[in-house]
């Protein structure tokens, strides 16, 4: 589900996952594998409250790229200005 609804909270939606990804890209650009590792570490430490698959991470990245929020160069993902 892309957007949250009455039965789906924000963290469980791809929009919420995209917001989380953007917050992680403010410090420094990361590769997809590094983003996945950071997400798994945050899940383990209970800093993010909704489980997502790697496929959802890719879908959220595609969504962010399509709205021109992130860019990719040589496998590294950057937050657009």
Short mmCIF file of the C-alpha atoms (twelve columns), coordinates in Angstrom:
data_MODEL
# 
_entry.id   MODEL 
# 
loop_
_atom_site.group_PDB 
_atom_site.id 
_atom_site.type_symbol 
_atom_site.label_atom_id 
_atom_site.label_alt_id 
_atom_site.label_comp_id 
_atom_site.label_asym_id 
_atom_site.label_seq_id 
_atom_site.Cartn_x 
_atom_site.Cartn_y 
_atom_site.Cartn_z 
_atom_site.pdbx_PDB_model_num 
ATOM 1  C CA . UNK A 1  0.000  0.000  0.000  1 
ATOM 2  C CA . UNK A 2  1.479  3.311  -1.050 1 
ATOM 3  C CA . UNK A 3  -0.606 5.643  1.115  1 
ATOM 4  C CA . UNK A 4  -1.757 5.186  4.709  1 
ATOM 5  C CA . UNK A 5  -5.455 4.553  5.247  1 
ATOM 6  C CA . UNK A 6  -7.883 3.945  8.065  1 
ATOM 7  C CA . UNK A 7  -6.524 0.418  8.536  1 
ATOM 8  C CA . UNK A 8  -2.864 1.058  7.677  1 
ATOM 9  C CA . UNK A 9  -0.628 3.348  9.692  1 
ATOM 10 C CA . UNK A 10 1.880  5.741  8.134  1 
ATOM 11 C CA . UNK A 11 4.968  3.664  8.995  1 
ATOM 12 C CA . UNK A 12 3.488  0.638  7.200  1 
ATOM 13 C CA . UNK A 13 2.917  2.513  3.945  1 
ATOM 14 C CA . UNK A 14 5.478  3.051  1.180  1 
ATOM 15 C CA . UNK A 15 5.061  6.776  1.736  1 
ATOM 16 C CA . UNK A 16 6.121  6.319  5.363  1 
ATOM 17 C CA . UNK A 17 9.053  4.142  4.319  1 
ATOM 18 C CA . UNK A 18 10.037 6.825  1.800  1 
ATOM 19 C CA . UNK A 19 10.001 9.412  4.564  1 
ATOM 20 C CA . UNK A 20 12.248 7.185  6.652  1 
ATOM 21 C CA . UNK A 21 14.653 6.754  3.701  1 
ATOM 22 C CA . UNK A 22 14.858 10.515 3.186  1 
ATOM 23 C CA . UNK A 23 15.681 11.010 6.856  1 
ATOM 24 C CA . UNK A 24 18.585 8.573  6.526  1 
ATOM 25 C CA . UNK A 25 19.934 10.291 3.395  1 
ATOM 26 C CA . UNK A 26 20.265 13.699 5.077  1 
ATOM 27 C CA . UNK A 27 23.516 12.703 6.821  1 
ATOM 28 C CA . UNK A 28 25.285 11.190 3.823  1 
ATOM 29 C CA . UNK A 29 24.519 9.401  0.549  1 
ATOM 30 C CA . UNK A 30 24.149 5.616  0.829  1 
ATOM 31 C CA . UNK A 31 23.983 2.583  -1.432 1 
ATOM 32 C CA . UNK A 32 20.876 0.392  -1.489 1 
ATOM 33 C CA . UNK A 33 22.668 -2.265 0.559  1 
ATOM 34 C CA . UNK A 34 23.701 0.324  3.144  1 
ATOM 35 C CA . UNK A 35 20.126 1.627  3.340  1 
ATOM 36 C CA . UNK A 36 18.870 -1.924 3.859  1 
ATOM 37 C CA . UNK A 37 21.449 -2.512 6.605  1 
ATOM 38 C CA . UNK A 38 20.534 0.760  8.347  1 
ATOM 39 C CA . UNK A 39 16.831 -0.130 8.150  1 
ATOM 40 C CA . UNK A 40 17.421 -3.611 9.603  1 
ATOM 41 C CA . UNK A 41 19.541 -2.159 12.398 1 
ATOM 42 C CA . UNK A 42 16.804 0.373  13.237 1 
ATOM 43 C CA . UNK A 43 14.195 -2.410 13.222 1 
ATOM 44 C CA . UNK A 44 16.346 -4.479 15.568 1 
ATOM 45 C CA . UNK A 45 16.800 -1.499 17.917 1 
ATOM 46 C CA . UNK A 46 13.076 -0.593 17.686 1 
ATOM 47 C CA . UNK A 47 13.734 2.809  16.067 1 
ATOM 48 C CA . UNK A 48 11.323 1.993  13.216 1 
ATOM 49 C CA . UNK A 49 8.090  0.214  14.002 1 
ATOM 50 C CA . UNK A 50 6.926  -1.436 10.800 1 
ATOM 51 C CA . UNK A 51 8.471  -4.406 9.036  1 
ATOM 52 C CA . UNK A 52 9.066  -4.018 5.297  1 
ATOM 53 C CA . UNK A 53 10.597 -6.342 2.740  1 
ATOM 54 C CA . UNK A 54 13.526 -5.513 0.496  1 
ATOM 55 C CA . UNK A 55 10.988 -5.263 -2.350 1 
ATOM 56 C CA . UNK A 56 9.177  -2.490 -0.462 1 
ATOM 57 C CA . UNK A 57 12.461 -0.654 -0.024 1 
ATOM 58 C CA . UNK A 58 12.995 -0.795 -3.793 1 
ATOM 59 C CA . UNK A 59 9.415  0.356  -4.445 1 
ATOM 60 C CA . UNK A 60 9.845  3.281  -2.050 1 
ATOM 61 C CA . UNK A 61 13.111 4.238  -3.808 1 
ATOM 62 C CA . UNK A 62 11.368 4.078  -7.197 1 
ATOM 63 C CA . UNK A 63 8.596  6.297  -5.842 1 
ATOM 64 C CA . UNK A 64 11.087 8.828  -4.438 1 
ATOM 65 C CA . UNK A 65 13.018 8.839  -7.709 1 
ATOM 66 C CA . UNK A 66 9.832  9.349  -9.737 1 
ATOM 67 C CA . UNK A 67 8.948  12.484 -7.755 1 
ATOM 68 C CA . UNK A 68 12.528 13.764 -8.126 1 
ATOM 69 C CA . UNK A 69 13.383 13.558 -4.437 1 
ATOM 70 C CA . UNK A 70 16.425 11.306 -4.782 1 
ATOM 71 C CA . UNK A 71 19.002 10.666 -7.489 1 
ATOM 72 C CA . UNK A 72 21.434 7.833  -8.131 1 
ATOM 73 C CA . UNK A 73 25.010 8.039  -9.371 1 
ATOM 74 C CA . UNK A 74 27.254 4.963  -9.635 1 
ATOM 75 C CA . UNK A 75 25.098 2.967  -7.211 1 
ATOM 76 C CA . UNK A 76 24.978 5.686  -4.546 1 
ATOM 77 C CA . UNK A 77 21.671 7.329  -3.671 1 
ATOM 78 C CA . UNK A 78 21.632 11.060 -2.960 1 
ATOM 79 C CA . UNK A 79 18.879 13.281 -1.619 1 
ATOM 80 C CA . UNK A 80 18.010 16.034 -4.122 1 
ATOM 81 C CA . UNK A 81 18.286 19.648 -2.990 1 
# 
